[in-house]
Amino acid sequence: MQFGFQSAILADLSFHQVIDFAAEHNFSCVEIMCWPPGDADRKYAGVTHLDICNFTEKDAQETLTYCTDKDVSISALGYYPNLLSPNPDEANLGVTHLRKVIDAAALLEINLVTTFVGNDWTKSVDDNWQNFLDVWRPLLDYAEGKNVRIAIENCAMYFTEDEWPAGKNLAYSPAIWRRMFTDLKSDYFGLNYDPSHLVWMQMDYMKPLNEFADKFFHAHAKDVKVDQDRLDDVGTMALPLSYHDPRLPGRGDINWKDYVSALKKTGFDGAFCIEVEDSDYEETLEDLKRALVESGSFLRKFL
């Protein structure tokens, strides 16, 4: 199992500085963000540590040489848009750029891309389904042709009233994953599993481990703390952030000793990457770096 972090939290650093930081603090890999250059439309988005818009074999070789020299690998190329957005321009941009990310992953011989399925949040799961199939069938065909696997993160992407009622990522529950993997049978389509999202949805984050073990291509390490008093006051129909807070591993409700042990027992041999979204560690760049160092120190006890 590789151990590293997602690069989005170090948005102000260059690619080389991110790899240098990983090497200095004994992380073996980094999930590198590859958004199109430009302004972010939400927090933790729009980070471009590798600009893959015109990525060449020479660029790939220079990137890999730097990583090899630092003994740090790239676990995946990450890009998390809404490919099923009801805004066709947004959806088309996402699909077009994701294909470029797939191309870059193939050139780098990483062969893994992390992303979201997307969702039209104004529609039900059933009403989204045909569009999901129409968008993702050709994407998976394209990825298979490049020998690149795609790992879908399971965050519902439901943060604001503008995303009511269903959030901006369809793939948020085991029932939906099961349906996805039944309708799109592909060895190149799997999960970037983050247990924290199941916690705030009041679900058992351990239960999916065995059923979906062969679909765990990549994993995030992020914790959450559910505030029971706030939940009792507003209920689960309220905006999720009104009753829970993202936290560093060890500062929330996940039992990391049991979780990591169970994850290892499934035979998971992918990358296990810290994702920082803890508001207590956001004031300065040094706070963000400290978040990764402290998370790494905490989790290494179980790895």
PLY file of the C-alpha trace (Angstrom):
ply
format ascii 1.0
element vertex 303
property float x
property float y
property float z
element edge 302
property int vertex1
property int vertex2
end_header
0.00 0.00 0.00
1.42 3.39 -1.00
0.96 6.25 1.45
0.68 9.86 0.39
-1.63 12.84 0.07
-3.84 14.70 -2.38
-2.10 17.81 -3.68
-5.13 20.17 -3.68
-4.37 21.41 -0.18
-0.97 22.76 -1.33
-2.51 24.86 -4.09
0.06 27.67 -3.74
3.04 25.38 -4.34
4.40 24.31 -7.71
4.47 20.67 -8.81
8.16 20.43 -7.93
7.60 21.95 -4.49
4.79 19.47 -3.80
7.03 16.53 -4.72
9.87 18.02 -2.64
7.55 18.29 0.37
6.43 14.67 -0.07
10.03 13.47 -0.22
11.07 15.54 2.80
8.30 14.05 4.93
8.58 10.46 3.77
5.41 10.22 1.70
5.74 7.68 -1.08
3.15 9.16 -3.45
0.98 12.16 -4.30
-2.38 12.37 -6.05
-1.71 15.28 -8.39
-4.45 17.77 -9.28
-4.87 18.54 -12.98
-7.66 21.08 -13.32
-7.66 23.36 -16.37
-5.73 26.55 -15.55
-8.06 29.27 -14.31
-10.13 30.33 -11.33
-11.75 27.75 -9.04
-15.54 27.62 -8.80
-15.50 26.05 -5.35
-13.17 25.36 -2.43
-10.36 22.84 -3.10
-11.12 22.91 -6.85
-9.26 24.54 -9.72
-5.81 23.41 -8.56
-3.34 22.83 -11.39
-0.14 21.14 -10.27
0.30 19.62 -13.71
-1.04 21.50 -16.71
-1.93 18.64 -19.03
-3.72 20.71 -21.69
-0.82 20.34 -24.14
1.06 17.56 -22.37
3.72 15.81 -24.45
5.93 12.75 -24.12
8.80 15.10 -23.27
6.72 16.67 -20.47
5.89 13.20 -19.18
9.52 12.13 -19.18
10.65 15.27 -17.34
7.88 14.78 -14.78
8.74 11.14 -14.18
12.46 11.88 -13.94
11.86 14.45 -11.23
9.64 12.04 -9.29
12.14 9.20 -9.64
14.97 11.41 -8.40
12.90 12.26 -5.31
11.66 8.66 -4.83
8.03 9.85 -4.91
5.46 8.44 -7.32
2.24 9.92 -8.68
-0.61 7.75 -7.43
-3.18 9.23 -9.83
-4.05 12.35 -11.78
-7.05 14.03 -10.14
-9.78 16.16 -11.72
-13.21 16.47 -10.07
-15.77 18.29 -12.28
-19.50 17.70 -12.77
-19.72 15.71 -16.01
-23.52 15.40 -15.72
-24.21 19.07 -15.07
-27.50 20.41 -16.49
-25.35 23.23 -17.92
-24.13 21.70 -21.22
-21.09 23.98 -21.43
-19.92 22.87 -17.97
-20.56 19.22 -18.75
-18.81 19.34 -22.12
-15.79 21.14 -20.67
-15.53 18.46 -17.98
-15.69 15.59 -20.45
-13.21 17.21 -22.83
-10.67 17.93 -20.13
-11.09 14.52 -18.49
-10.07 12.93 -21.79
-6.90 15.04 -21.69
-6.24 13.88 -18.14
-6.63 10.28 -19.32
-4.16 10.97 -22.13
-1.64 12.39 -19.66
-2.05 9.44 -17.29
-1.27 7.12 -20.19
1.83 9.12 -21.17
3.03 9.05 -17.56
2.23 5.32 -17.33
0.33 6.04 -14.10
-2.77 4.46 -15.60
-5.14 5.88 -12.99
-7.38 8.96 -12.94
-9.49 10.06 -9.96
-12.69 12.03 -10.53
-16.45 12.35 -9.94
-19.28 10.75 -11.89
-21.20 14.05 -11.74
-24.93 14.61 -11.26
-27.86 16.76 -12.35
-28.90 17.60 -8.80
-32.39 18.72 -9.87
-33.29 15.17 -10.93
-33.69 11.81 -9.23
-31.18 8.98 -9.57
-33.46 7.24 -12.08
-33.89 10.40 -14.13
-30.09 10.88 -14.22
-29.36 7.32 -15.19
-29.61 7.38 -18.98
-27.45 10.50 -19.17
-24.93 8.84 -16.85
-24.72 5.85 -19.19
-24.55 8.02 -22.32
-21.66 10.07 -20.90
-19.70 7.32 -19.20
-19.86 4.47 -21.72
-17.73 6.33 -24.30
-15.46 7.72 -21.58
-14.73 4.22 -20.30
-14.18 2.96 -23.84
-11.68 5.78 -24.30
-9.94 5.04 -21.00
-9.72 1.31 -21.75
-8.15 2.12 -25.09
-5.46 4.04 -23.22
-5.12 1.36 -20.50
-6.15 3.91 -17.86
-8.44 3.06 -14.95
-10.89 5.59 -13.53
-11.59 5.79 -9.79
-14.76 7.60 -8.73
-14.86 9.34 -5.35
-18.03 8.80 -3.29
-18.67 12.35 -2.04
-22.25 13.53 -2.62
-21.03 17.10 -3.28
-23.98 18.60 -1.41
-22.89 21.77 0.36
-25.25 24.61 -0.52
-28.92 25.24 -1.18
-28.03 25.59 -4.87
-27.16 21.87 -4.88
-30.48 20.73 -3.39
-31.81 18.07 -3.35
-29.28 15.55 -4.66
-25.79 17.07 -4.73
-23.44 17.13 -7.69
-22.05 13.58 -7.60
-24.31 10.62 -8.28
-22.00 7.94 -6.87
-22.55 8.50 -3.15
-23.94 5.15 -1.88
-23.34 1.40 -2.18
-26.76 0.91 -3.82
-25.77 3.31 -6.59
-22.26 1.83 -6.97
-23.81 -1.62 -7.34
-26.11 -0.37 -10.07
-23.26 1.51 -11.80
-20.96 -1.49 -11.86
-23.79 -3.74 -13.09
-24.71 -1.49 -15.99
-21.12 -0.55 -16.87
-19.15 -3.75 -16.54
-15.53 -2.73 -16.84
-12.31 -3.61 -15.09
-11.31 0.02 -15.66
-14.14 1.54 -13.60
-13.84 1.61 -9.80
-13.80 3.67 -6.62
-11.62 6.24 -4.94
-13.06 5.32 -1.55
-13.44 7.96 1.17
-15.05 6.58 4.36
-15.72 10.02 5.81
-18.64 10.68 3.46
-20.51 7.65 4.75
-20.08 8.86 8.33
-22.03 12.09 7.89
-24.69 10.21 5.92
-25.15 7.98 9.01
-23.89 4.87 7.17
-21.50 2.05 8.10
-18.19 2.94 6.43
-16.80 -0.57 7.03
-19.59 -2.48 5.32
-18.60 -1.72 1.67
-15.04 -2.98 2.11
-15.61 -6.63 1.28
-18.36 -6.32 -1.34
-16.49 -3.71 -3.38
-12.91 -4.78 -2.61
-12.10 -5.45 -6.26
-13.34 -1.93 -7.13
-11.11 -0.08 -4.66
-8.53 1.46 -7.00
-7.49 4.37 -4.74
-8.42 5.58 -1.23
-8.65 8.89 0.60
-7.87 9.36 4.28
-10.13 12.08 5.66
-12.10 12.17 8.91
-15.33 13.89 9.93
-16.89 14.83 13.23
-20.68 14.69 13.47
-22.01 17.10 16.09
-24.91 15.20 17.61
-26.43 18.28 19.22
-26.48 20.10 15.90
-27.84 17.02 14.14
-30.59 16.65 16.75
-31.50 20.26 16.10
-31.52 20.36 12.28
-31.87 16.72 11.16
-30.33 14.92 8.18
-32.45 16.87 5.69
-30.47 20.02 6.51
-27.32 20.98 4.64
-24.70 18.40 5.71
-22.15 21.00 6.86
-24.72 22.30 9.34
-24.18 19.19 11.47
-20.71 17.86 10.64
-17.16 19.13 10.11
-14.37 17.61 7.99
-11.36 16.82 10.16
-7.85 15.39 9.94
-7.57 11.64 10.55
-7.78 11.07 14.30
-9.87 14.18 14.99
-13.22 12.70 14.00
-15.48 9.67 14.27
-13.58 7.09 12.20
-11.79 4.26 14.01
-8.65 4.31 11.88
-7.01 1.31 13.51
-9.97 -0.93 12.67
-10.58 0.67 9.29
-6.99 0.39 8.02
-6.76 -3.17 9.33
-9.96 -4.11 7.48
-8.80 -2.32 4.33
-5.53 -4.25 4.35
-7.39 -7.55 4.86
-9.30 -6.98 1.62
-5.96 -7.07 -0.21
-6.04 -3.39 -1.13
-2.69 -2.48 -2.67
-3.44 0.93 -4.10
-2.58 4.38 -2.81
-3.88 5.64 0.54
-3.83 9.44 0.32
-4.54 12.03 3.01
-7.09 14.64 1.98
-7.08 17.79 4.12
-10.28 19.80 4.51
-9.97 20.69 8.20
-10.89 24.33 8.84
-8.63 24.42 11.91
-5.61 24.10 9.61
-6.30 26.69 6.93
-4.86 29.99 8.11
-1.41 29.72 6.55
0.64 27.51 4.26
2.51 26.30 7.33
-0.81 25.19 8.86
-1.60 23.21 5.72
1.80 21.55 5.73
1.43 20.78 9.44
-1.93 19.14 8.71
-0.25 16.69 6.34
2.67 16.01 8.69
0.40 15.39 11.68
-1.96 13.22 9.65
0.96 11.21 8.36
2.34 10.69 11.84
-1.05 9.55 13.13
-1.81 7.11 10.30
1.62 5.53 10.06
0.94 3.78 13.39
-1.66 1.65 11.59
0.05 1.23 8.22
0 1
1 2
2 3
3 4
4 5
5 6
6 7
7 8
8 9
9 10
10 11
11 12
12 13
13 14
14 15
15 16
16 17
17 18
18 19
19 20
20 21
21 22
22 23
23 24
24 25
25 26
26 27
27 28
28 29
29 30
30 31
31 32
32 33
33 34
34 35
35 36
36 37
37 38
38 39
39 40
40 41
41 42
42 43
43 44
44 45
45 46
46 47
47 48
48 49
49 50
50 51
51 52
52 53
53 54
54 55
55 56
56 57
57 58
58 59
59 60
60 61
61 62
62 63
63 64
64 65
65 66
66 67
67 68
68 69
69 70
70 71
71 72
72 73
73 74
74 75
75 76
76 77
77 78
78 79
79 80
80 81
81 82
82 83
83 84
84 85
85 86
86 87
87 88
88 89
89 90
90 91
91 92
92 93
93 94
94 95
95 96
96 97
97 98
98 99
99 100
100 101
101 102
102 103
103 104
104 105
105 106
106 107
107 108
108 109
109 110
110 111
111 112
112 113
113 114
114 115
115 116
116 117
117 118
118 119
119 120
120 121
121 122
122 123
123 124
124 125
125 126
126 127
127 128
128 129
129 130
130 131
131 132
132 133
133 134
134 135
135 136
136 137
137 138
138 139
139 140
140 141
141 142
142 143
143 144
144 145
145 146
146 147
147 148
148 149
149 150
150 151
151 152
152 153
153 154
154 155
155 156
156 157
157 158
158 159
159 160
160 161
161 162
162 163
163 164
164 165
165 166
166 167
167 168
168 169
169 170
170 171
171 172
172 173
173 174
174 175
175 176
176 177
177 178
178 179
179 180
180 181
181 182
182 183
183 184
184 185
185 186
186 187
187 188
188 189
189 190
190 191
191 192
192 193
193 194
194 195
195 196
196 197
197 198
198 199
199 200
200 201
201 202
202 203
203 204
204 205
205 206
206 207
207 208
208 209
209 210
210 211
211 212
212 213
213 214
214 215
215 216
216 217
217 218
218 219
219 220
220 221
221 222
222 223
223 224
224 225
225 226
226 227
227 228
228 229
229 230
230 231
231 232
232 233
233 234
234 235
235 236
236 237
237 238
238 239
239 240
240 241
241 242
242 243
243 244
244 245
245 246
246 247
247 248
248 249
249 250
250 251
251 252
252 253
253 254
254 255
255 256
256 257
257 258
258 259
259 260
260 261
261 262
262 263
263 264
264 265
265 266
266 267
267 268
268 269
269 270
270 271
271 272
272 273
273 274
274 275
275 276
276 277
277 278
278 279
279 280
280 281
281 282
282 283
283 284
284 285
285 286
286 287
287 288
288 289
289 290
290 291
291 292
292 293
293 294
294 295
295 296
296 297
297 298
298 299
299 300
300 301
301 302
